[in-house]
Amino acid sequence: MQRAKISIIGAGNVGATTAHWCAVAELGDIVLLDIPETEGMPAGKALDLMQASPIFGFDADIRGTTRYDDTADSDVVVITAGIPRKPGMSRDDLLATNAKIVGSVTEQVRATSPSAVLIVVSNPLDAMAQRALEVTGFPSSRVVGQAGILDTARYRTFLAMELGVSVEDVAALLMGGHGDTMVPMPSCTSVGGIPVRRLLAEDRLQQIIERTRQGGSEIVGLLKQGSAYYAPAGATAQMVEAIVRDKKRLLPCAAYCDQEYGVGGYYVGVPVILGAGGVERIIELELEPQEQADFRHSVEAVRALVAAMQRLV
C-alpha cells in the first residue's frame, strides 16, 4: 500500500514538530518546506528527524526543501507559514502579513497539489482558512483549520489539573473562533461520564474557561520569544491521521459554515466528521442559551476579522 504524502509548509517550530509527530505515528512520507532564504534549514531538520527513525522504529521518507515542486501531488498539505506571535501581540495583529503569506503559499499549493486536503494552522486561524479557500478555489470540505482540537486539549488539561484526574477521563468540546471569543461548552464537558458541573462550582469552571481562552497568550508570555508548538503540532498531527487513515473522527475544527448554525459563509470552530475527504459532515448541536449567545458573539468577531483581511488584501 502506497504511503500518504504529507507536505508541511513552514519548517519552524510548529511545522517541524508536526513533522515529528506525523513521522513517529507513521502517517506517511513527509516533505518539510520553507522559503529559499532559509537555505538548508528544512533539509537539516528533515535529515535530523530521519536519523531518529532507527531509534524510534518508524519508517518514513522525510525530505526538506525550498522548492514547491517537491511537494507535488500531496495528499495532505499543512500550512504553518507565517510570522509568530510576540508578547502583547494578539492574533489580529498578525492579520495583514500572514494573509499575504498564506495567499502566496496557497497559490503554489493549488498549482502543485490540486487534490490535496489543506489544514491551515497559521494565525489568525479563521481568517487564514478563509483566505486559503478563496485563493485555492478548492471545495470547502478540503480546506479546514486546526483550532478546536488544540483549544479543547488546553481546556481538558486545565480541568484534569484542577480535579486531579487523568486527562483521558475528561471529554470536552469548544466551538467558535480561535481566539479570545472561543466558546468552551460546559454542556458537552464531562469527567468519566459525570457532567462537569457536578464536580466543579460554576465560578471555578468559569475561571478555567477564561484560562483556556488565554491559553496561547499565557504560553507566549512565559516563553518571551515565540509561541506554543508542541500542543499545536500534536493537534495538527491528529487531524492528519484522521484524514490519511480515513478515521471519521468527530473533532472540533474550523470548518466553512454557511447554513450550519446560521453562520452565513465563514470559517468557525464546530464539531465535524474528519476523514479522507476532509470535512465530511458538520455536526449541528442544540446549544444552551448562553452558549448560543457566546457562539454568535464569536461568529461576529470572525466576520469582522475577515472583513478587515479583505480590505487589506
C-alpha positions, 0 to 999 in steps of 0.5 A: 500500500502506497504511503500518504504524502504529507507536505508541511509548509513552514519548517519552524517550530510548529511545522517541524514538530508536526513533522515529528509527530506525523513521522513517529505515528507513521502517517506517511512520507513527509516533505518539510518546506520553507522559503529559499532564504532559509537555505538548508534549514528544512533539509537539516531538520528533515535529515535530523528527524530521519536519523531518529527513525532507527531509534524510534522504529518508524519508517518514513521518507522525510525530505526538506526543501525550498522548492514547491515542486517537491511537494507535488501531488500531496495528499495532505498539505499543512500550512504553518507559514507565517510570522509568530506571535510576540508578547502583547501581540494578539492574533489580529495583529498578525492579520495583514502579513500572514494573509499575504503569506498564506495567499502566496503559499496557497497559490503554489499549493493549488498549482502543485497539489490540486487534490490535496486536503489543506489544514491551515494552522497559521494565525489568525486561524479563521481568517487564514482558512478563509483566505486559503479557500478563496485563493485555492478555489478548492471545495470547502470540505478540503480546506479546514483549520486546526483550532478546536482540537488544540483549544479543547486539549488546553481546556481538558488539561486545565480541568484534569489539573484542577480535579486531579484526574487523568486527562483521558477521563475528561471529554470536552468540546469548544466551538467558535473562533480561535481566539479570545471569543472561543466558546468552551461548552460546559454542556458537552464537558464531562469527567468519566461520564459525570457532567462537569458541573457536578464536580466543579462550582460554576465560578471555578469552571468559569475561571478555567474557561477564561484560562483556556481562552488565554491559553496561547497568550499565557504560553507566549508570555512565559516563553518571551520569544515565540509561541506554543508548538508542541500542543499545536503540532500534536493537534495538527498531527491528529487531524492528519491521521484522521484524514490519511487513515480515513478515521471519521473522527468527530473533532472540533475544527474550523470548518466553512459554515454557511447554513450550519448554525446560521453562520452565513459563509465563514470559517468557525470552530464546530464539531465535524466528521474528519476523514479522507475527504476532509470535512465530511459532515458538520455536526449541528448541536442544540446549544444552551442559551448562553452558549448560543449567545457566546457562539454568535458573539464569536461568529461576529468577531470572525466576520469582522476579522475577515472583513478587515483581511479583505480590505487589506488584501 
